[in-house]
Amino acid sequence: MLSLIFDMDGTLFQTDRILETSLHDTFNHLRSKGLWEQNTPIEKYREIMGVPLPVVWENLLPGYSDQIRQQANEWFHEKLIANIDAGHGALYPYVEEFFHYCKEKSIPIYIASNGQIEYLNAIVNYYHLDKWVTETFSIQQISSQNKSDLVRSIVEKYKITHGMVIGDRLSDIKAAKDNDLISIGCNFDFAQADEIAQADRVIDSIEELKTFIGVL
C-alpha cells in the first residue's frame, strides 16, 4: 500500500501568510527590551525555512545567548499560534480536496514537520486535518533533530514499505532518499530551485499528486 508523508510548512500550510507579521512582532518585542536594533531578518528566515528551530535562532540571533534565543522562539510561536487561531493562515489550494481523494482511495497520510508540537496541533485543529491525517509527527519527538530520523520513525511505526515524502526543502528530499521512499519536491513559496531539483519528481500544485499516484 502506498503511504504519503507530508511536510507541513510551505507544503500543506501557507506559512507565508502569518510568518512576516509573527516575526515582526517577535523582533519588536526584542527591540522593546533593548535586545535588537536592526531590521527584522525576514529574508534570512526565508532562506533557512525548514531547518530545526535551534538552527533558525542561531542564524537569526547570532552571538546571542541560548536563553534569549529560547525566549524569542517562545514569543514567535505564541504569535504564530495566535495568527492561526485567528484564521490568518491558509492551507495551499487543493490540499483538502486531495486529502479527501486519498481517504476515498484508502491511502494513509502522515505529517512529518520541523515545527513544534503545539504549533502543529494548532494547524491540525483549526483545519480539522485529523479527518484525513493518521498522525502528525514533530521534530521535537526525535533527539537527533534530523528529518530523516523523524521519517524513519514513521516508517518503522506504520511498517511503510512503499511511500512518498512530499516537501519543499532539501531535508524532505533527503528524508525520502534515506528511507528508500520517493521524493516529491514542492515548487511553492519557500522552495529553492537547487534543492527541489534533487527530488524524484517536482510539482507546482498538490493536485498534481493524483497523476503520480495513478501510475504507482
C-alpha positions, 0 to 999 in steps of 0.5 A: 500500500502506498503511504504519503508523508507530508511536510507541513510548512510551505507544503500543506500550510501557507506559512507565508501568510502569518510568518512576516507579521509573527516575526515582526512582532517577535523582533519588536518585542526584542527591540522593546527590551533593548535586545535588537536594533536592526531590521527584522531578518525576514529574508534570512528566515526565508532562506533557512525555512525548514531547518530545526528551530535551534538552527533558525535562532542561531542564524537569526540571533547570532552571538546571542545567548541560548536563553534569549534565543529560547525566549524569542522562539517562545514569543514567535510561536505564541504569535504564530499560534495566535495568527492561526487561531485567528484564521490568518493562515491558509492551507495551499489550494487543493490540499483538502480536496486531495486529502479527501481523494486519498481517504476515498482511495484508502491511502494513509497520510502522515505529517512529518514537520520541523515545527513544534508540537503545539504549533502543529496541533494548532494547524491540525485543529483549526483545519480539522486535518485529523479527518484525513491525517493518521498522525502528525509527527514533530521534530521535537519527538526525535533527539537527533533533530534530523528529518530523516530520523523523524521519517524513519520513525514513521516508517518503522511505526506504520511498517511503510514499505512503499511511500512518498515524502512530499516537501519543499526543502532539501531535508524532505528530499533527503528524508525520502532518499534515506528511507528508500521512499520517493521524493516529491519536491514542492515548487511553492513559496519557500522552495529553492530551485537547487534543492527541489531539483534533487527530488524524484519528481517536482510539482507546482500544485498538490493536485498534481499528486493524483497523476503520480499516484495513478501510475504507482 
